[in-house]
């Protein structure tokens, strides 16, 4: 952040100052995203056990039906 102030004081070009501000904001945003990512992922894709249990039982039911047909 001090480098941004130094850029302003030393009359760097406005485009360079703007680019530096964008870099700082992107870095802060990336940090926040990394913090929030696990929470969002677990809320969006959480509880896979119930889906797996459903898939396993439906598969077992189908295999039993086919075994009975074969006999």
DSSP file (Angstrom, degrees, kcal/mol; ACC not computed):
  #  RESIDUE AA STRUCTURE BP1 BP2  ACC     N-H-->O    O-->H-N    N-H-->O    O-->H-N    TCO  KAPPA ALPHA  PHI   PSI    X-CA   Y-CA   Z-CA
    1    1 A X     >        0   0    0      0, 0.0     4,-1.6     0, 0.0     3,-0.4   0.000 360.0 360.0 360.0 -33.6    0.0    0.0    0.0
    2    2 A X  H  >  +     0   0    0      1,-0.2     4,-2.7     2,-0.2     5,-0.2   0.856 360.0  58.6 -64.5 -33.5    2.9    2.3    0.7
    3    3 A X  H  > S+     0   0    0      1,-0.2     4,-2.0     2,-0.2    -1,-0.2   0.844 102.4  54.2 -65.7 -30.7    4.1    1.8   -2.9
    4    4 A X  H  > S+     0   0    0     -3,-0.4     4,-1.9     2,-0.2    -1,-0.2   0.920 109.7  46.5 -66.8 -43.6    0.8    3.2   -4.1
    5    5 A X  H  X S+     0   0    0     -4,-1.6     4,-2.5     1,-0.2    -2,-0.2   0.907 111.1  52.5 -64.2 -41.3    1.2    6.3   -2.0
    6    6 A X  H  X S+     0   0    0     -4,-2.7     4,-2.4     1,-0.2    -1,-0.2   0.886 107.2  52.8 -61.9 -37.5    4.8    6.7   -3.2
    7    7 A X  H  <>S+     0   0    0     -4,-2.0     5,-2.5     1,-0.2    -1,-0.2   0.905 110.7  47.1 -64.1 -40.4    3.5    6.4   -6.8
    8    8 A X  H ><5S+     0   0    0     -4,-1.9     3,-1.0     1,-0.2    -2,-0.2   0.907 113.9  47.0 -67.3 -41.8    1.0    9.2   -6.2
    9    9 A X  H 3<5S+     0   0    0     -4,-2.5    -2,-0.2     1,-0.2    -1,-0.2   0.865 110.2  52.3 -68.9 -36.3    3.6   11.5   -4.5
   10   10 A X  T 3<5S-     0   0    0     -4,-2.4    -1,-0.2    -5,-0.2    -2,-0.2   0.285 113.8-115.4 -87.3  13.3    6.2   10.9   -7.2
   11   11 A X  T < 5 +     0   0    0     -3,-1.0    -3,-0.2     1,-0.1    -2,-0.1   0.881  47.8 177.5  57.5  44.0    3.7   11.9   -9.9
   12   12 A X      < -     0   0    0     -5,-2.5    -1,-0.1     1,-0.1     5,-0.0  -0.280  44.7 -77.0 -66.1 164.4    3.6    8.5  -11.7
   13   13 A X     >  -     0   0    0      1,-0.1     4,-2.1     4,-0.0     3,-0.4  -0.347  36.4-123.4 -66.0 145.1    1.3    8.3  -14.6
   14   14 A X  H  > S+     0   0    0      1,-0.2     4,-2.7     2,-0.2     5,-0.2   0.836 112.3  57.7 -57.7 -32.9   -2.4    8.0  -13.7
   15   15 A X  H  > S+     0   0    0      2,-0.2     4,-2.4     1,-0.2    -1,-0.2   0.907 106.7  47.6 -65.2 -40.5   -2.6    4.8  -15.7
   16   16 A X  H  > S+     0   0    0     -3,-0.4     4,-2.2     2,-0.2    -2,-0.2   0.895 112.9  48.8 -66.2 -40.3    0.2    3.2  -13.6
   17   17 A X  H  X S+     0   0    0     -4,-2.1     4,-2.3     2,-0.2    -2,-0.2   0.925 111.8  49.1 -64.9 -44.1   -1.5    4.3  -10.4
   18   18 A X  H  X S+     0   0    0     -4,-2.7     4,-2.4     1,-0.2    -2,-0.2   0.911 110.1  51.1 -61.4 -43.2   -4.8    2.9  -11.7
   19   19 A X  H  X S+     0   0    0     -4,-2.4     4,-2.3     1,-0.2    -1,-0.2   0.900 110.0  50.0 -60.9 -41.1   -3.2   -0.4  -12.6
   20   20 A X  H  X S+     0   0    0     -4,-2.2     4,-2.3     2,-0.2    -1,-0.2   0.897 109.0  51.5 -66.3 -39.7   -1.6   -0.7   -9.1
   21   21 A X  H  X S+     0   0    0     -4,-2.3     4,-2.5     1,-0.2    -2,-0.2   0.921 110.5  49.3 -61.2 -43.6   -5.0    0.0   -7.5
   22   22 A X  H  X S+     0   0    0     -4,-2.4     4,-2.6     1,-0.2    -2,-0.2   0.894 109.6  51.7 -62.5 -40.5   -6.5   -2.7   -9.6
   23   23 A X  H  X S+     0   0    0     -4,-2.3     4,-2.2     2,-0.2    -1,-0.2   0.917 110.8  47.9 -62.1 -43.6   -3.7   -5.1   -8.6
   24   24 A X  H  X S+     0   0    0     -4,-2.3     4,-2.2     2,-0.2    -2,-0.2   0.927 113.4  47.2 -63.6 -45.1   -4.3   -4.4   -4.9
   25   25 A X  H  X S+     0   0    0     -4,-2.5     4,-2.4     1,-0.2    -2,-0.2   0.891 111.4  50.9 -65.2 -39.3   -8.0   -4.9   -5.2
   26   26 A X  H  X S+     0   0    0     -4,-2.6     4,-2.5     2,-0.2    -1,-0.2   0.895 109.3  51.3 -64.9 -39.4   -7.6   -8.1   -7.2
   27   27 A X  H  X S+     0   0    0     -4,-2.2     4,-1.9     2,-0.2    -2,-0.2   0.916 111.7  46.5 -63.9 -43.3   -5.2   -9.5   -4.5
   28   28 A X  H  X S+     0   0    0     -4,-2.2     4,-2.1     2,-0.2    -2,-0.2   0.900 112.7  50.2 -65.9 -40.0   -7.7   -8.7   -1.8
   29   29 A X  H  X S+     0   0    0     -4,-2.4     4,-2.5     1,-0.2    -2,-0.2   0.908 108.4  52.4 -63.5 -42.3  -10.6  -10.2   -3.7
   30   30 A X  H  X S+     0   0    0     -4,-2.5     4,-2.2     1,-0.2    -1,-0.2   0.890 108.2  51.4 -62.4 -39.7   -8.6  -13.4   -4.4
   31   31 A X  H  X S+     0   0    0     -4,-1.9     4,-1.6     2,-0.2    -1,-0.2   0.934 111.3  47.3 -61.9 -45.9   -7.9  -13.7   -0.6
   32   32 A X  H  X S+     0   0    0     -4,-2.1     4,-2.3     1,-0.2    -2,-0.2   0.889 110.4  52.3 -64.1 -39.1  -11.6  -13.4    0.2
   33   33 A X  H  X S+     0   0    0     -4,-2.5     4,-2.5     1,-0.2    -1,-0.2   0.913 107.7  51.3 -63.7 -42.3  -12.5  -15.9   -2.5
   34   34 A X  H  X S+     0   0    0     -4,-2.2     4,-0.5     1,-0.2    -1,-0.2   0.843 111.8  48.1 -64.3 -32.8  -10.0  -18.4   -1.1
   35   35 A X  H  < S+     0   0    0     -4,-1.6     4,-0.4    -5,-0.2     3,-0.2   0.904 118.7  38.4 -72.1 -41.5  -11.5  -18.0    2.4
   36   36 A X  H >X S+     0   0    0     -4,-2.3     4,-2.2     1,-0.2     3,-0.5   0.733  95.0  84.6 -83.5 -24.3  -15.2  -18.3    1.2
   37   37 A X  H 3X S+     0   0    0     -4,-2.5     4,-2.8     1,-0.2     5,-0.2   0.865  88.9  49.0 -52.1 -48.3  -14.6  -21.1   -1.4
   38   38 A X  H 3X S+     0   0    0     -4,-0.5     4,-2.2    -3,-0.2    -1,-0.2   0.884 111.8  50.1 -62.5 -35.9  -14.8  -24.1    1.0
   39   39 A X  H <> S+     0   0    0     -3,-0.5     4,-1.9    -4,-0.4    -1,-0.2   0.934 114.2  43.5 -66.4 -45.8  -18.0  -22.7    2.6
   40   40 A X  H  X S+     0   0    0     -4,-2.2     4,-2.4     2,-0.2     5,-0.3   0.911 113.2  52.1 -66.7 -42.1  -19.7  -22.2   -0.8
   41   41 A X  H  X S+     0   0    0     -4,-2.8     4,-2.9    -5,-0.3    -1,-0.2   0.908 110.6  47.6 -62.3 -41.6  -18.5  -25.5   -2.1
   42   42 A X  H  X S+     0   0    0     -4,-2.2     4,-1.0    -5,-0.2    -1,-0.2   0.861 113.5  47.7 -70.1 -33.2  -19.9  -27.4    0.9
   43   43 A X  H  < S+     0   0    0     -4,-1.9    -2,-0.2    -5,-0.2    -1,-0.2   0.841 119.4  39.3 -74.9 -31.5  -23.2  -25.7    0.7
   44   44 A X  H  < S+     0   0    0     -4,-2.4    -2,-0.2    -5,-0.2    -3,-0.2   0.879 134.1  20.2 -82.8 -39.4  -23.5  -26.3   -3.1
   45   45 A X  H  < S+     0   0    0     -4,-2.9     3,-0.2    -5,-0.3    -2,-0.2   0.177  94.6 127.5-118.2  15.6  -22.1  -29.8   -3.3
   46   46 A X     <  +     0   0    0     -4,-1.0    -3,-0.1     1,-0.2    -4,-0.1  -0.128  53.3  38.3 -72.0 170.1  -22.5  -31.0    0.3
   47   47 A X    >>  +     0   0    0      1,-0.1     4,-0.6     3,-0.1     3,-0.5   0.891  56.6 157.7  59.0  49.9  -24.2  -34.1    1.6
   48   48 A X  H 3>  +     0   0    0      1,-0.2     4,-2.3    -3,-0.2     5,-0.2   0.685  60.4  78.2 -74.2 -14.5  -23.1  -36.5   -1.2
   49   49 A X  H 3> S+     0   0    0      1,-0.2     4,-2.7     2,-0.2    -1,-0.2   0.889  90.3  52.1 -61.6 -39.9  -23.7  -39.5    1.2
   50   50 A X  H <> S+     0   0    0     -3,-0.5     4,-1.9     1,-0.2    -1,-0.2   0.893 110.9  47.2 -66.4 -37.9  -27.4  -39.4    0.6
   51   51 A X  H  X S+     0   0    0     -4,-0.6     4,-2.4     2,-0.2    -1,-0.2   0.906 112.9  48.8 -68.0 -41.1  -27.0  -39.5   -3.1
   52   52 A X  H  X S+     0   0    0     -4,-2.3     4,-2.5     2,-0.2    -2,-0.2   0.907 110.3  51.3 -65.7 -41.0  -24.5  -42.4   -3.0
   53   53 A X  H  X S+     0   0    0     -4,-2.7     4,-2.3     1,-0.2     5,-0.2   0.908 111.0  48.9 -61.8 -40.7  -26.8  -44.4   -0.6
   54   54 A X  H  X S+     0   0    0     -4,-1.9     4,-2.3    -5,-0.2     5,-0.2   0.923 111.6  48.8 -64.4 -44.5  -29.6  -43.9   -3.1
   55   55 A X  H  X S+     0   0    0     -4,-2.4     4,-1.9     1,-0.2    -2,-0.2   0.902 111.7  49.4 -62.9 -41.6  -27.5  -45.0   -6.0
   56   56 A X  H  X S+     0   0    0     -4,-2.5     4,-2.4     2,-0.2    -1,-0.2   0.920 112.4  46.3 -66.2 -44.1  -26.2  -48.1   -4.2
   57   57 A X  H  X S+     0   0    0     -4,-2.3     4,-2.4     1,-0.2    -1,-0.2   0.895 112.5  49.5 -68.7 -38.7  -29.7  -49.2   -3.1
   58   58 A X  H  X S+     0   0    0     -4,-2.3     4,-1.8    -5,-0.2    -1,-0.2   0.878 112.0  49.3 -67.7 -34.5  -31.2  -48.7   -6.5
   59   59 A X  H  X S+     0   0    0     -4,-1.9     4,-2.2    -5,-0.2    -2,-0.2   0.907 110.6  50.1 -68.0 -41.7  -28.4  -50.6   -8.1
   60   60 A X  H  X S+     0   0    0     -4,-2.4     4,-2.1     1,-0.2    -2,-0.2   0.903 109.5  51.6 -63.6 -41.2  -28.8  -53.5   -5.7
   61   61 A X  H  X S+     0   0    0     -4,-2.4     4,-1.9     1,-0.2    -1,-0.2   0.913 110.7  48.3 -61.6 -43.0  -32.5  -53.6   -6.4
   62   62 A X  H  X S+     0   0    0     -4,-1.8     4,-1.9     1,-0.2    -1,-0.2   0.891 110.2  50.9 -65.4 -40.1  -31.9  -53.8  -10.1
   63   63 A X  H  X S+     0   0    0     -4,-2.2     4,-1.8     1,-0.2    -1,-0.2   0.870 109.0  51.7 -68.3 -35.2  -29.3  -56.6   -9.8
   64   64 A X  H  X S+     0   0    0     -4,-2.1     4,-2.0     2,-0.2    -1,-0.2   0.894 108.2  52.0 -66.5 -38.9  -31.6  -58.7   -7.6
   65   65 A X  H  X S+     0   0    0     -4,-1.9     4,-1.8     1,-0.2    -2,-0.2   0.902 110.3  48.2 -62.8 -41.0  -34.4  -58.3  -10.2
   66   66 A X  H  X S+     0   0    0     -4,-1.9     4,-1.6     2,-0.2    -1,-0.2   0.847 109.0  53.4 -70.0 -34.1  -32.0  -59.5  -12.9
   67   67 A X  H  X S+     0   0    0     -4,-1.8     4,-1.1     2,-0.2    -1,-0.2   0.892 109.0  49.2 -66.6 -39.9  -30.8  -62.5  -10.8
   68   68 A X  H  < S+     0   0    0     -4,-2.0     3,-0.3     1,-0.2    -2,-0.2   0.879 110.0  51.2 -67.1 -37.0  -34.4  -63.6  -10.3
   69   69 A X  H  < S+     0   0    0     -4,-1.8    -1,-0.2     1,-0.2    -2,-0.2   0.846 106.2  55.7 -66.6 -34.2  -35.1  -63.3  -14.0
   70   70 A X  H  <        0   0    0     -4,-1.6    -1,-0.2     1,-0.3    -2,-0.2   0.783 360.0 360.0 -71.2 -27.0  -32.1  -65.5  -14.8
   71   71 A X     <        0   0    0     -4,-1.1    -1,-0.3    -3,-0.3    -2,-0.2   0.455 360.0 360.0 -82.4 360.0  -33.3  -68.3  -12.6
